[in-house]
């Protein structure tokens, strides 16, 4: 089996259309959903190229804001993958890959497969908005 994988955009888009996505109503999760709607183009590129809707995180955990002005999130997406003989710009493995955009960053990796679904683990490091301070 290949050590490198690509996300199958077409099949991943089909998964995103057919799965139920739990939406948490807590303030931290709502901030994540709003931030994902407004991602700058450079940060959105990975999601678009992979067929992932970043607002459809299947599980989402928010951790308390850090002293450095960021909140850490963890979760996962269901995706479809195909082997890749070589490493490319959006190739993924079971090791963490960092997508750093300065104003926000993501860590992604293949977690495991269960019931025929592949899971892409996600950690997001997002800036805290000033409206959350008051």
Number of C-alpha atoms within 10 A of each C-alpha: 7 10 13 18 22 20 22 17 19 12 15 20 18 14 18 20 12 8 11 10 14 11 15 13 9 9 10 20 16 13 17 21 16 11 16 17 13 10 13 13 9 9 19 16 13 15 13 14 12 20 21 24 17 20 15 20 23 17 15 20 16 18 12 11 17 12 7 8 12 18 20 20 20 18 17 22 26 21 23 24 21 12 15 16 12 11 13 11 7 16 16 22 17 15 11 16 16 14 15 14 11 7 11 16 16 19 16 21 19 21 17 11 13 8 5 8 14 19 20 23 20 22 20 21 19 20 17 17 12 8 6 10 6 4
